[in-house]
Amino acid sequence: MALIRAELTDVQPGTVTITLPCWDGIRQQHGYVHGGVVAMIADSAAGYAAMTLAPPNTSVLTVEYKINLVAPALGKKLIAEGSVLRSGKTLSLTQARVFAVTDDEKKLCAVLQQTIMICADRPER
């Protein structure tokens, strides 16, 4: 996350928010934040949300996700809000919504649904 200048801005049981300032190094040829970067913060927000509910001495790993890029990611910053839909012993189902934020508008730009595997006896590094 440091590579793209993203940071965790809120962590609660079952929810995580990641904020990313928009800067030239993450933009694609049309000036929008690259879809891969949008997917990265969505995947991370949803995965970290799952981690908040995972048992001690476990870690989480993305098994799969589906992302819809519904509008260009254009603004001063992006906010990814991840949440857990169902927390399980082996698999958890999560989601994330990514918003592009300007001075006066917060616009939905991506929606992600994700399956997370809970890895027993494998603490995070």
C-alpha positions as CSV (number, residue, x, y, z in Angstrom):
1,M,0.0,0.0,0.0
2,A,2.9,2.3,0.6
3,L,4.0,2.0,-3.0
4,I,0.8,3.7,-4.2
5,R,0.5,6.0,-1.1
6,A,-2.7,4.4,0.2
7,E,-3.4,4.2,3.9
8,L,-5.8,2.6,6.3
9,T,-8.1,5.4,7.6
10,D,-10.6,3.4,9.5
11,V,-10.6,-0.1,11.0
12,Q,-13.6,-1.5,12.8
13,P,-14.8,-5.1,13.3
14,G,-16.0,-6.2,9.9
15,T,-15.2,-2.9,8.1
16,V,-12.1,-1.2,6.8
17,T,-11.6,2.1,4.9
18,I,-8.6,2.8,2.7
19,T,-7.9,6.3,1.4
20,L,-5.7,6.9,-1.7
21,P,-4.7,10.4,-2.9
22,C,-4.8,10.7,-6.6
23,W,-1.4,11.5,-8.1
24,D,0.2,11.2,-11.5
25,G,2.1,7.9,-10.8
26,I,-1.2,5.9,-10.6
27,R,-3.0,7.5,-13.5
28,Q,-3.5,5.8,-16.9
29,Q,-3.4,7.5,-20.4
30,H,-6.8,9.3,-20.0
31,G,-5.9,10.8,-16.6
32,Y,-8.1,8.4,-14.6
33,V,-6.7,6.3,-11.7
34,H,-5.7,2.9,-13.3
35,G,-8.2,0.1,-12.9
36,G,-5.5,-2.1,-11.4
37,V,-4.9,0.4,-8.7
38,V,-8.7,0.7,-8.0
39,A,-8.9,-3.1,-7.8
40,M,-5.9,-3.1,-5.5
41,I,-7.4,-0.9,-2.9
42,A,-10.8,-2.6,-3.2
43,D,-9.2,-6.1,-2.7
44,S,-7.2,-4.8,0.3
45,A,-10.1,-3.0,2.0
46,A,-12.3,-6.1,1.7
47,G,-9.5,-8.5,2.7
48,Y,-8.5,-6.4,5.7
49,A,-12.2,-6.3,6.7
50,A,-12.2,-10.1,6.7
51,M,-9.0,-10.1,8.8
52,T,-10.7,-8.1,11.5
53,L,-13.1,-11.0,12.1
54,A,-10.6,-13.8,11.6
55,P,-9.5,-15.9,14.6
56,P,-6.2,-15.3,16.3
57,N,-3.2,-17.1,14.7
58,T,-4.8,-17.0,11.2
59,S,-4.3,-15.0,8.1
60,V,-6.5,-14.3,5.1
61,L,-5.9,-14.8,1.4
62,T,-8.1,-13.7,-1.5
63,V,-9.5,-16.8,-3.4
64,E,-11.4,-14.8,-6.0
65,Y,-13.0,-11.5,-6.7
66,K,-15.3,-9.8,-9.2
67,I,-15.0,-6.1,-9.8
68,N,-17.2,-3.8,-11.7
69,L,-15.7,-0.4,-12.7
70,V,-18.8,1.6,-12.9
71,A,-17.4,5.1,-13.5
72,P,-14.0,6.7,-14.2
73,A,-11.8,7.0,-11.0
74,L,-11.2,10.7,-11.2
75,G,-11.0,13.0,-8.2
76,K,-8.7,14.3,-5.5
77,K,-8.7,11.0,-3.7
78,L,-10.3,7.5,-3.8
79,I,-12.0,5.9,-0.8
80,A,-12.4,2.1,-0.6
81,E,-14.9,0.9,1.9
82,G,-14.6,-2.9,2.6
83,S,-17.0,-4.9,4.6
84,V,-17.8,-8.5,5.5
85,L,-21.0,-10.0,4.2
86,R,-20.5,-13.5,5.8
87,S,-17.6,-14.5,8.1
88,G,-16.9,-18.2,8.0
89,K,-14.4,-20.7,9.5
90,T,-12.8,-21.5,6.1
91,L,-14.3,-19.0,3.7
92,S,-15.6,-15.5,4.1
93,L,-17.6,-13.4,1.7
94,T,-16.7,-9.7,1.5
95,Q,-17.5,-6.6,-0.6
96,A,-15.9,-3.2,-1.3
97,R,-17.1,0.0,-2.8
98,V,-14.7,2.5,-4.2
99,F,-15.6,6.2,-4.4
100,A,-13.9,9.0,-6.3
101,V,-13.9,12.2,-4.1
102,T,-13.7,15.8,-5.2
103,D,-14.2,18.9,-3.2
104,D,-18.0,18.6,-3.4
105,E,-18.8,15.1,-4.7
106,K,-18.4,11.5,-3.7
107,K,-19.1,9.3,-6.7
108,L,-19.2,5.5,-6.8
109,C,-16.6,4.2,-9.3
110,A,-16.2,0.5,-8.5
111,V,-17.9,-2.4,-6.7
112,L,-16.1,-5.6,-5.7
113,Q,-17.3,-8.9,-4.3
114,Q,-14.7,-11.3,-3.0
115,T,-14.2,-14.7,-1.4
116,I,-11.5,-14.9,1.3
117,M,-9.9,-18.0,2.6
118,I,-9.1,-18.1,6.3
119,C,-5.6,-19.7,6.7
120,A,-5.3,-21.5,10.1
121,D,-2.0,-21.5,12.0
122,R,-0.6,-18.9,9.6
123,P,-0.2,-15.5,11.3
124,E,0.3,-12.5,9.1
125,R,3.9,-11.4,8.5
